Amino acid sequence: MFKMKNSKITVIITAFKEPKTIGKAIIQLAKQKIANEIIVVAPDDDTLSEAKKLKKDFKEIILLKDPGQGKPVALNLAVKRAKGNILVLTDGDVYVSDNSLKYLVTKFQNQKIGAVSGHPVSISDKNEMLGYWGYVLSSVANDLRIDSIKKEKRIFCSGYLFAIRKELFPKLAPEILSEDGYISHKVYEKKYIIDYSPNSEVYVKYPDNFNDWIKQKRRSVGGYNQIKKLLGVNIRSFGQESSSFFKLFKYVNSIKDIYFIFALFFARIYLWMLIYLDINIRKKSHKDIWLRIESTK
């Protein structure tokens, strides 16, 4: 069993109505025998019931029922309960690669490291348009993080998998939409570095229909705009995305891929228009924007 000196590791899995995927999420983490405890926090009995079935094989599993007021509230609850001084945060509808935890937590041997992002990898069918979008966007994000680390530029953690020193975890307001971006900025405010672990892969199923894709991106990209208003920090903008457009052609292998790339470009324009309306015209609340994405489960 790998253990890091003077450190206890708490894994927190946030979930909501994910009884079909929670088992694999837990097993992939528990079998690595690095976590001192694995807290599964969910508001629904079905998910917690499936997680409970694994307690006989993995004694470190702890079940926590949250009040169903959103992920920030669930995280606050779990972090308060956590005994580890290093927290690994992930979701109940994704699963990690073998040895992913070791690669994450060893980064904390450098005392300047405050958080470490994992590496989201799409498992969607890239022969289909939405699956191709998931593949391209996750690949570009990986390239950008690697390049930024080389150039000693800031990166932001992926909410699908990241680790953080418990002492740096900020209390989250219930209305926060992109907790990963918010937490990342708070780490930098305290003069710590965020590192990247490309070997810590986390496998993600992306939306397979356009309505769900819009719902998901509306929440995540809209969340970064929310952070701009709350903290005055521009983490992501349409201008930044547009400047990276030609980087997408690195992943083109056919005429069909070119069509998919241009369709993605116009989809992102439509998305940013909706986000502008949500924030500036419709004044939508976080409860209106945070919608469950069924096709990712």
C-alpha positions as CSV (number, residue, x, y, z in Angstrom):
1,M,0.0,0.0,0.0
2,F,1.4,3.4,-1.0
3,K,1.3,6.0,1.8
4,M,2.6,9.5,1.8
5,K,4.5,10.6,4.9
6,N,2.6,12.7,7.4
7,S,-0.5,12.7,5.2
8,K,-4.0,11.2,5.4
9,I,-6.1,11.0,2.3
10,T,-9.8,11.5,2.1
11,V,-11.6,10.9,-1.1
12,I,-15.0,12.7,-1.5
13,I,-17.4,11.4,-4.1
14,T,-20.4,13.7,-4.7
15,A,-23.3,12.0,-6.4
16,F,-27.0,12.6,-7.2
17,K,-29.3,9.8,-8.4
18,E,-26.3,7.7,-9.7
19,P,-26.9,4.2,-8.5
20,K,-25.8,2.7,-11.8
21,T,-22.4,4.3,-11.8
22,I,-21.5,4.8,-8.1
23,G,-20.2,1.3,-7.7
24,K,-17.6,1.5,-10.4
25,A,-16.6,5.0,-9.2
26,I,-15.9,3.6,-5.7
27,I,-14.2,0.4,-6.7
28,Q,-11.7,2.2,-9.0
29,L,-10.7,4.4,-6.1
30,A,-10.8,1.9,-3.2
31,K,-8.7,-0.8,-4.9
32,Q,-5.8,1.6,-5.2
33,K,-5.5,1.4,-1.3
34,I,-4.3,4.9,-0.9
35,A,-7.4,6.6,0.6
36,N,-7.7,6.4,4.4
37,E,-11.4,7.1,3.9
38,I,-13.9,7.4,1.0
39,I,-16.8,9.6,1.7
40,V,-19.8,9.1,-0.6
41,V,-22.2,12.1,-0.2
42,A,-25.6,12.0,-1.9
43,P,-29.1,13.2,-1.2
44,D,-30.9,10.1,-2.6
45,D,-31.3,6.7,-0.9
46,D,-30.8,4.7,-4.2
47,T,-27.2,5.9,-4.6
48,L,-26.3,5.5,-1.0
49,S,-27.9,2.0,-0.9
50,E,-25.7,0.9,-3.8
51,A,-22.6,2.4,-2.2
52,K,-23.4,0.6,1.1
53,K,-23.2,-2.8,-0.6
54,L,-19.4,-2.2,-1.0
55,K,-18.7,-1.5,2.7
56,K,-18.2,-5.2,3.4
57,D,-15.3,-5.2,0.9
58,F,-14.0,-1.7,1.5
59,K,-14.2,-0.7,5.2
60,E,-13.0,2.8,4.5
61,I,-16.3,3.8,2.9
62,I,-18.4,6.4,4.8
63,L,-21.9,7.3,3.7
64,L,-23.2,10.8,4.1
65,K,-26.6,12.1,3.2
66,D,-26.8,15.7,2.2
67,P,-29.9,17.8,2.1
68,G,-30.2,18.0,-1.7
69,Q,-29.4,21.7,-2.0
70,G,-26.6,21.3,-4.6
71,K,-23.0,20.2,-4.9
72,P,-21.5,23.1,-3.0
73,V,-23.6,22.3,0.1
74,A,-22.7,18.6,-0.2
75,L,-19.0,19.4,-0.5
76,N,-19.1,21.7,2.6
77,L,-20.7,18.9,4.5
78,A,-18.2,16.2,3.4
79,V,-15.2,18.4,3.9
80,K,-16.3,19.2,7.5
81,R,-16.5,15.4,8.1
82,A,-13.2,14.6,6.4
83,K,-10.2,13.5,8.6
84,G,-7.6,13.7,5.8
85,N,-5.3,16.7,5.3
86,I,-5.4,16.0,1.6
87,L,-8.8,15.9,-0.1
88,V,-9.4,14.2,-3.4
89,L,-12.7,15.3,-5.0
90,T,-14.6,13.5,-7.8
91,D,-18.1,12.6,-8.9
92,G,-20.3,9.5,-8.8
93,D,-20.8,9.3,-12.6
94,V,-17.1,9.1,-13.6
95,Y,-14.3,6.6,-12.8
96,V,-10.5,7.0,-12.5
97,S,-7.6,5.1,-13.9
98,D,-5.4,2.7,-12.0
99,N,-2.7,4.5,-9.9
100,S,-4.4,7.9,-10.5
101,L,-4.5,8.7,-6.8
102,K,-0.7,8.0,-6.3
103,Y,0.1,10.4,-9.1
104,L,-2.1,13.0,-7.6
105,V,-1.1,12.9,-4.0
106,T,2.7,12.6,-4.6
107,K,2.6,16.1,-6.0
108,F,2.0,17.4,-2.5
109,Q,5.5,16.5,-1.4
110,N,6.2,20.0,-2.8
111,Q,5.0,22.2,0.0
112,K,4.2,25.0,-2.6
113,I,1.6,22.9,-4.2
114,G,-1.9,23.7,-3.0
115,A,-4.0,21.7,-5.5
116,V,-3.5,19.2,-8.3
117,S,-5.9,18.7,-11.3
118,G,-6.6,15.3,-12.8
119,H,-6.9,14.6,-16.5
120,P,-10.4,14.2,-17.9
121,V,-10.6,11.7,-20.8
122,S,-13.7,11.3,-22.9
123,I,-15.2,7.8,-23.3
124,S,-17.9,8.9,-25.7
125,D,-18.0,7.7,-29.2
126,K,-15.9,10.1,-31.2
127,N,-17.4,8.9,-34.5
128,E,-20.6,10.7,-33.4
129,M,-20.7,14.5,-33.4
130,L,-21.3,15.1,-29.7
131,G,-18.8,12.4,-28.8
132,Y,-16.2,14.0,-31.0
133,W,-16.8,17.4,-29.3
134,G,-16.2,15.7,-26.0
135,Y,-13.0,14.1,-27.3
136,V,-11.7,17.4,-28.8
137,L,-12.5,19.7,-25.9
138,S,-11.0,17.3,-23.3
139,S,-7.9,16.8,-25.5
140,V,-7.4,20.6,-25.9
141,A,-7.8,21.1,-22.2
142,N,-5.1,18.5,-21.6
143,D,-2.8,20.2,-24.1
144,L,-3.4,23.7,-22.6
145,R,-2.7,22.4,-19.0
146,I,0.5,20.8,-20.0
147,D,1.6,23.9,-21.9
148,S,0.7,26.2,-19.1
149,I,2.6,24.1,-16.5
150,K,5.7,24.2,-18.7
151,K,5.4,28.0,-19.0
152,E,4.6,28.4,-15.3
153,K,1.2,29.9,-16.0
154,R,-1.9,29.4,-13.9
155,I,-4.2,26.4,-14.5
156,F,-7.6,25.6,-13.0
157,C,-8.7,22.3,-11.6
158,S,-11.1,20.0,-13.3
159,G,-14.2,19.2,-11.1
160,Y,-14.2,15.6,-12.4
161,L,-11.0,14.9,-10.4
162,F,-8.7,17.1,-8.3
163,A,-6.9,17.1,-5.0
164,I,-6.5,20.0,-2.5
165,R,-4.9,20.6,0.9
166,K,-7.9,20.6,3.3
167,E,-6.6,23.8,4.9
168,L,-7.1,25.6,1.6
169,F,-10.7,24.4,0.9
170,P,-13.0,27.5,1.0
171,K,-16.5,27.4,2.3
172,L,-18.8,27.4,-0.8
173,A,-21.9,29.4,-1.1
174,P,-24.9,27.3,-2.3
175,E,-25.2,29.4,-5.5
176,I,-21.7,28.6,-6.9
177,L,-22.1,26.9,-10.3
178,S,-18.4,26.1,-11.1
179,E,-17.0,25.1,-7.8
180,D,-13.8,23.9,-9.4
181,G,-13.0,27.4,-10.9
182,Y,-13.9,29.1,-7.6
183,I,-11.8,26.8,-5.5
184,S,-8.9,27.1,-7.9
185,H,-8.9,30.9,-7.7
186,K,-9.0,30.7,-3.9
187,V,-5.9,28.5,-3.9
188,Y,-4.0,31.1,-5.9
189,E,-5.2,33.9,-3.6
190,K,-3.4,32.1,-0.8
191,K,-0.2,32.1,-2.9
192,Y,-0.1,28.3,-3.6
193,I,0.5,26.6,-6.9
194,I,-1.9,24.3,-8.8
195,D,-0.1,21.5,-10.5
196,Y,-1.4,19.0,-13.2
197,S,-1.2,15.2,-13.2
198,P,-1.7,13.9,-16.8
199,N,-1.4,10.3,-15.5
200,S,-4.4,10.8,-13.2
201,E,-7.0,10.0,-15.8
202,V,-10.7,10.3,-15.0
203,Y,-13.0,8.8,-17.6
204,V,-16.0,10.9,-18.5
205,K,-19.1,10.2,-20.6
206,Y,-20.1,13.5,-22.2
207,P,-23.7,14.4,-23.4
208,D,-25.0,12.5,-26.4
209,N,-27.7,15.0,-27.5
210,F,-27.6,18.7,-28.1
211,N,-30.1,19.7,-25.5
212,D,-28.1,18.0,-22.7
213,W,-24.8,19.5,-24.2
214,I,-26.3,23.0,-23.9
215,K,-27.5,22.4,-20.3
216,Q,-24.1,21.1,-19.2
217,K,-22.1,23.9,-20.9
218,R,-24.6,26.6,-19.8
219,R,-23.9,25.5,-16.2
220,S,-20.1,25.2,-16.5
221,V,-19.3,28.2,-18.7
222,G,-22.0,30.3,-17.0
223,G,-20.3,29.4,-13.7
224,Y,-17.1,31.0,-14.9
225,N,-19.0,34.2,-15.7
226,Q,-20.5,34.0,-12.3
227,I,-17.0,33.9,-10.8
228,K,-16.1,37.0,-12.8
229,K,-18.9,38.8,-11.1
230,L,-18.1,37.5,-7.6
231,L,-14.3,37.7,-7.7
232,G,-13.5,40.0,-10.6
233,V,-11.5,37.3,-12.3
234,N,-12.0,36.5,-16.0
235,I,-11.2,32.7,-16.1
236,R,-12.9,32.0,-19.4
237,S,-14.4,34.2,-22.1
238,F,-15.7,34.0,-25.7
239,G,-12.6,35.9,-26.9
240,Q,-10.3,33.4,-25.3
241,E,-12.2,30.5,-26.8
242,S,-12.2,32.0,-30.2
243,S,-8.4,32.5,-30.2
244,S,-8.0,28.8,-29.6
245,F,-10.3,27.7,-32.5
246,F,-7.6,26.7,-34.9
247,K,-6.0,24.5,-32.3
248,L,-9.0,22.2,-32.8
249,F,-7.8,21.3,-36.3
250,K,-5.0,19.3,-34.7
251,Y,-7.6,16.6,-34.1
252,V,-9.0,16.5,-37.6
253,N,-8.6,13.2,-39.5
254,S,-11.4,13.3,-42.0
255,I,-13.9,15.5,-43.8
256,K,-16.5,14.5,-41.3
257,D,-14.2,15.8,-38.5
258,I,-14.0,19.2,-40.2
259,Y,-17.8,19.4,-40.3
260,F,-17.9,18.5,-36.6
261,I,-15.3,21.3,-35.8
262,F,-17.3,24.0,-37.6
263,A,-20.6,22.8,-36.0
264,L,-18.8,23.1,-32.6
265,F,-17.8,26.6,-33.4
266,F,-21.3,27.8,-34.1
267,A,-22.7,25.8,-31.1
268,R,-20.3,27.7,-28.9
269,I,-21.5,31.0,-30.3
270,Y,-25.1,30.0,-29.6
271,L,-24.0,28.9,-26.1
272,W,-22.4,32.2,-25.2
273,M,-25.5,34.1,-26.5
274,L,-27.6,32.0,-24.1
275,I,-25.2,32.7,-21.2
276,Y,-25.3,36.4,-21.8
277,L,-29.1,36.3,-21.8
278,D,-29.2,34.2,-18.6
279,I,-26.9,36.5,-16.7
280,N,-27.7,40.0,-18.0
281,I,-31.3,39.8,-19.3
282,R,-33.2,36.9,-17.7
283,K,-31.3,37.2,-14.4
284,K,-31.5,33.4,-13.9
285,S,-30.7,31.9,-10.5
286,H,-28.3,29.0,-9.9
287,K,-31.3,26.7,-9.4
288,D,-32.6,27.6,-12.9
289,I,-29.2,27.0,-14.6
290,W,-28.1,23.9,-12.6
291,L,-30.0,21.1,-14.5
292,R,-29.3,17.4,-14.3
293,I,-27.8,15.9,-17.4
294,E,-29.3,12.5,-17.9
295,S,-27.3,11.3,-21.0
296,T,-24.0,11.5,-19.1
297,K,-25.1,8.9,-16.6
